[in-house]
Structures are given as structure tokens and as C-alpha cells.
Amino acid sequence: MEHGSAGRYRVDVDVTDNSRRIPFTAMFNFRDVGGYRGHDGRTVRWQRLYRSDSLHRIDDTDRKAFAALGVRTVVDLRRPYEVTRDGRVPDFTGLTWRHVHPEHAEWDESPYQPGSDLARYLADRYADLAQTGTAGLADAIGLIADSANAPVVVHCVAGKDRTGIVCALTLSVLGVADADIAADYALTAEAARRFAAWAAEVMPERGTLPPAWLASPAETMLLFLAELRAAHGSVEGYLRSAGVTDAQLTALRTHLLH
């Protein structure tokens, strides 16, 4: 299976928001990353790895639906102050919360300039995180690789950037085509629209959310993956340099592919 290019891509499977999104009342980007074709024609298992925006908003309405998923591990990629400010996933029987922070610069240090290439801007932010956040990314991949932790939910604030990087690296190791990884990442755009509508109603004081916060163009992920390979030879090469072991890479494929 060939990887997509940054200029054009073909989606190998039907990637739709409705087919993989799990609806909650106040989480807008919670979805299953299963179903994609990977190595040797095998398929990424459903109900093993989920991605989401922040889980601190789980309320009484959503507790039963979340508990029914049987999630064992939540990998929270937010900054420490974001956890302190908003809180963490509520307690559930059998659930372990793991806070893993990939070190990275605040985006305000390199703000998006309206009118410039948004996909390029986001890809550059992701490249920066991949350079400075190696330890955190390796820890996150290691947690996903351990089958005893599954089902796992990976999340940050919007479930787009940090979560998108971790899921992209994971799916790439599983042999999923760049086209499908980019299409999965792009599904966040619809979730962002739902969140923006909700935020305008319940938090009008926040005003209009910035474009870089809401956008998830597929081109961004294609650029990120292509440039990561150019620098490290392969996604696996990058992860090995970050501290992920060959045993963990094997374990990832063993329990997430069937």
C-alpha cells in the first residue's frame, strides 16, 4: 500500500464522521480510529483506540455511554496548566488516567498570520512538537502499544493537534496509508464546527475562535508525515529515536491489527 503524497491523495476506505463518531452531549470529537487497512491487508481493530477532545466535560448525561465503552486508559496530552484549569476525566471503575505532556512551544509565540498558508502553518507547529516533545510522544505510543491498557482514549483540548499527531504516528506504524490518516485527521473540521456552535451558546464571552484552532486540512497531515520521513527515514525511525522500542512497535501491530 503506497503512502499518499503531499500534493494529492486517495482515500482507501470510506472515512465518514458518522461511521466512527460516538456522540456525546459536550464532547464533539470523540471517535473510533479502527477500520483502516494496514500492513498485509489487515485491518485496525475497532473499539481499541479512540481519539477525543477533552474528557473533563463528561457529565451525568454521558457517564453511562462512556462507561459502556469499557475504556481502561485515558492518555491526556494537555499541558499541566490546562489540566489544572479545566480538570480531568471523571473517575470510573477500572479506568486509569495517564497525563503525558509532549513539550512544545505555545502557539502564541508563532501566531498564524491571516492570509498565509494555514496547512503549512499547522504542519510547522506539528514539526516543532515532534522535535521538542519526543519523550511525551514516545510515552503515549508506549501506552497505546500495551494491550493491557486497551481500550485507550487519547485526547488533548480539541482532539486535533496533539491527539492528531499521536494517532497519525500510531496509524502509520500500523501501515495505514497517509491518505487515510489525513482523511481521519480532517474529520475534526466537522467536530470543530459543532464545538464552535456549542461554545458560542454557552461561552459567548470567548468570541470567535481562531482559524488555526478550528481547521484541520488534510494537507497538513500529509506534509507532516512526508517531512518526518524525510528527516528520519521512516515514522518508525523517528519513534525509535524518540525512545520507542522495537518490542513496542511489534506489540502495537500485534494487538491493534487483525
Secondary structure per residue as TSV (DSSP state, phi and psi in degrees):
chain	resnum	aa	ss	phi	psi
A	1	M	-	360.0	124.8
A	2	E	-	-84.7	145.8
A	3	H	-	-76.3	151.9
A	4	G	-	-73.6	164.3
A	5	S	-	-103.9	169.0
A	6	A	S	-74.2	-17.4
A	7	G	S	-91.0	-32.7
A	8	R	-	-153.0	159.3
A	9	Y	-	-157.1	158.4
A	10	R	-	-124.1	132.7
A	11	V	-	-87.5	124.6
A	12	D	S	-81.9	-23.2
A	13	V	S	-129.6	163.6
A	14	D	-	-73.4	104.5
A	15	V	-	-104.2	106.8
A	16	T	-	-130.0	150.9
A	17	D	H	-61.3	-43.9
A	18	N	H	-68.9	-28.1
A	19	S	H	-75.4	-19.2
A	20	R	H	-130.0	-10.3
A	21	R	B	-77.7	136.8
A	22	I	-	-106.5	113.3
A	23	P	-	-76.3	133.5
A	24	F	-	-128.9	168.9
A	25	T	S	-72.2	-44.1
A	26	A	S	-131.1	23.8
A	27	M	-	-124.2	130.8
A	28	F	-	-115.9	-5.6
A	29	N	-	-132.2	31.6
A	30	F	-	-90.4	117.8
A	31	R	E	-153.6	158.1
A	32	D	E	-84.3	137.3
A	33	V	-	-102.4	16.2
A	34	G	-	-77.7	173.2
A	35	G	-	94.5	-10.9
A	36	Y	-	-81.1	148.4
A	37	R	B	-81.1	135.0
A	38	G	-	-126.0	-146.0
A	39	H	G	-56.3	139.8
A	40	D	G	56.1	29.2
A	41	G	G	75.1	4.8
A	42	R	-	-75.9	165.4
A	43	T	B	-118.7	142.7
A	44	V	B	-67.8	129.8
A	45	R	-	-65.3	140.2
A	46	W	T	-77.4	157.2
A	47	Q	T	61.5	28.6
A	48	R	S	-117.4	-34.6
A	49	L	E	-137.3	124.6
A	50	Y	E	-119.0	155.6
A	51	R	E	-125.0	149.7
A	52	S	E	-157.5	163.4
A	53	D	S	-79.9	-172.8
A	54	S	-	-61.9	134.5
A	55	L	G	-88.5	0.1
A	56	H	G	-67.5	-16.3
A	57	R	G	-85.9	1.5
A	58	I	-	-58.7	124.6
A	59	D	-	-119.6	-172.8
A	60	D	H	-58.2	-33.4
A	61	T	H	-64.1	-36.9
A	62	D	H	-98.1	-7.1
A	63	R	H	-59.3	-44.3
A	64	K	H	-65.6	-42.9
A	65	A	H	-65.4	-40.0
A	66	F	H	-68.1	-44.3
A	67	A	H	-59.8	-33.9
A	68	A	H	-64.9	-20.4
A	69	L	T	-73.9	-18.6
A	70	G	T	68.9	28.5
A	71	V	-	-61.4	131.1
A	72	R	-	-98.0	-33.1
A	73	T	E	-136.6	131.7
A	74	V	E	-109.6	122.7
A	75	V	E	-102.6	107.3
A	76	D	E	-98.8	113.0
A	77	L	-	-95.3	7.4
A	78	R	S	-72.9	161.1
A	79	R	-	-66.9	152.6
A	80	P	H	-53.1	-41.0
A	81	Y	H	-70.2	-25.6
A	82	E	H	-70.3	-37.4
A	83	V	H	-65.2	-45.4
A	84	T	H	-62.4	-41.3
A	85	R	H	-68.2	-44.7
A	86	D	H	-105.2	-20.1
A	87	G	-	90.7	175.8
A	88	R	-	-117.9	178.2
A	89	V	-	-55.9	139.2
A	90	P	-	-62.5	163.6
A	91	D	-	-73.5	136.0
A	92	F	-	-133.7	147.4
A	93	T	T	-59.5	128.5
A	94	G	T	81.8	3.1
A	95	L	-	-98.9	132.7
A	96	T	E	-111.2	129.1
A	97	W	E	-99.4	125.3
A	98	R	E	-120.4	118.8
A	99	H	E	-94.0	115.3
A	100	V	-	-125.6	114.9
A	101	H	-	-110.3	105.2
A	102	P	-	-72.1	115.7
A	103	E	-	-60.3	132.6
A	104	H	-	-162.3	155.3
A	105	A	-	-69.3	150.7
A	106	E	-	-65.8	137.0
A	107	W	G	-64.6	-23.4
A	108	D	G	-62.4	-19.7
A	109	E	G	-72.3	-24.6
A	110	S	S	-136.1	70.2
A	111	P	-	-66.5	150.9
A	112	Y	-	-67.5	134.4
A	113	Q	-	-98.0	113.8
A	114	P	T	-50.8	135.1
A	115	G	T	96.5	-15.8
A	116	S	S	-85.7	174.0
A	117	D	-	-71.2	108.3
A	118	L	H	-69.3	-39.6
A	119	A	H	-61.7	-41.4
A	120	R	H	-65.4	-42.1
A	121	Y	H	-59.5	-48.1
A	122	L	H	-65.3	-42.0
A	123	A	H	-60.6	-37.1
A	124	D	H	-66.8	-38.8
A	125	R	H	-64.1	-38.6
A	126	Y	H	-69.3	-38.4
A	127	A	H	-63.4	-39.4
A	128	D	H	-61.7	-44.6
A	129	L	H	-64.4	-39.9
A	130	A	H	-63.9	-25.8
A	131	Q	H	-82.4	-41.5
A	132	T	H	-94.9	-20.4
A	133	G	-	-104.3	25.6
A	134	T	H	-56.9	-44.2
A	135	A	H	-62.9	-44.5
A	136	G	H	-66.1	-41.5
A	137	L	H	-64.4	-40.3
A	138	A	H	-63.3	-41.3
A	139	D	H	-61.8	-42.8
A	140	A	H	-63.7	-45.3
A	141	I	H	-63.8	-38.5
A	142	G	H	-62.6	-38.6
A	143	L	H	-67.1	-41.0
A	144	I	H	-66.1	-34.2
A	145	A	H	-69.2	-23.5
A	146	D	-	-82.9	110.4
A	147	S	G	-60.9	-24.3
A	148	A	G	-66.2	-18.5
A	149	N	G	-86.8	-14.2
A	150	A	-	-79.2	150.3
A	151	P	S	-69.6	144.4
A	152	V	E	-115.1	140.5
A	153	V	E	-114.1	125.0
A	154	V	E	-103.6	132.0
A	155	H	E	-150.7	159.7
A	156	C	-	-131.6	-134.3
A	157	V	S	-85.5	-56.9
A	158	A	S	-96.5	-12.6
A	159	G	S	73.5	24.9
A	160	K	S	-115.3	-54.8
A	161	D	S	-88.0	-70.6
A	162	R	H	-61.9	-44.4
A	163	T	H	-64.3	-40.5
A	164	G	H	-61.4	-39.2
A	165	I	H	-66.0	-48.1
A	166	V	H	-62.0	-43.1
A	167	C	H	-68.1	-38.0
A	168	A	H	-63.6	-44.2
A	169	L	H	-62.9	-42.6
A	170	T	H	-63.0	-49.8
A	171	L	H	-64.3	-35.2
A	172	S	H	-63.9	-43.5
A	173	V	H	-59.6	-33.3
A	174	L	T	-77.5	-3.8
A	175	G	T	88.3	13.6
A	176	V	-	-72.1	137.7
A	177	A	-	-64.1	146.6
A	178	D	H	-54.8	-36.1
A	179	A	H	-59.2	-43.5
A	180	D	H	-72.3	-36.9
A	181	I	H	-62.7	-43.9
A	182	A	H	-66.2	-38.2
A	183	A	H	-67.0	-38.1
A	184	D	H	-63.7	-44.9
A	185	Y	H	-58.2	-40.8
A	186	A	H	-68.2	-18.5
A	187	L	T	-61.2	-21.8
A	188	T	H	-62.1	-23.3
A	189	A	H	-59.1	-41.6
A	190	E	H	-68.5	-40.1
A	191	A	H	-62.0	-38.8
A	192	A	H	-63.8	-35.7
A	193	R	H	-66.4	-40.4
A	194	R	H	-64.3	-42.3
A	195	F	H	-65.0	-42.2
A	196	A	H	-61.3	-40.0
A	197	A	H	-65.7	-41.7
A	198	W	H	-65.4	-45.4
A	199	A	H	-63.8	-37.5
A	200	A	H	-63.3	-28.8
A	201	E	H	-83.8	-42.8
A	202	V	H	-99.2	-19.2
A	203	M	-	-134.1	57.5
A	204	P	G	-61.5	-21.4
A	205	E	G	-66.8	-17.6
A	206	R	G	-73.1	-21.3
A	207	G	-	71.9	-164.7
A	208	T	S	-72.9	131.5
A	209	L	-	-75.1	144.6
A	210	P	-	-68.8	151.2
A	211	P	H	-56.9	-40.2
A	212	A	H	-66.7	-23.8
A	213	W	H	-76.8	-32.4
A	214	L	H	-94.1	-28.6
A	215	A	-	-82.6	145.3
A	216	S	-	-145.3	65.0
A	217	P	-	-66.3	136.7
A	218	A	H	-54.3	-35.0
A	219	E	H	-55.7	-33.9
A	220	T	H	-57.5	-49.4
A	221	M	H	-69.8	-35.3
A	222	L	H	-62.8	-42.6
A	223	L	H	-63.0	-47.3
A	224	F	H	-58.0	-49.6
A	225	L	H	-67.8	-42.2
A	226	A	H	-63.0	-41.2
A	227	E	H	-75.4	-30.9
A	228	L	H	-65.1	-41.4
A	229	R	H	-66.9	-39.6
A	230	A	H	-60.2	-34.6
A	231	A	H	-83.8	-30.2
A	232	H	H	-123.5	1.8
A	233	G	S	89.0	-37.7
A	234	S	S	-167.2	164.7
A	235	V	H	-64.1	-39.9
A	236	E	H	-61.6	-38.4
A	237	G	H	-62.2	-41.1
A	238	Y	H	-62.1	-47.0
A	239	L	H	-65.5	-37.6
A	240	R	H	-61.9	-41.4
A	241	S	H	-66.1	-24.7
A	242	A	H	-82.3	-15.7
A	243	G	T	119.0	1.1
A	244	V	-	-76.0	133.6
A	245	T	-	-88.7	160.6
A	246	D	H	-60.8	-35.4
A	247	A	H	-63.1	-38.3
A	248	Q	H	-69.0	-39.2
A	249	L	H	-63.1	-41.3
A	250	T	H	-64.3	-43.4
A	251	A	H	-62.9	-37.5
A	252	L	H	-59.2	-46.0
A	253	R	H	-70.8	-34.0
A	254	T	H	-65.6	-44.9
A	255	H	H	-97.3	-12.9
A	256	L	H	-101.9	-6.7
A	257	L	B	-115.5	145.1
A	258	H	-	-146.1	360.0
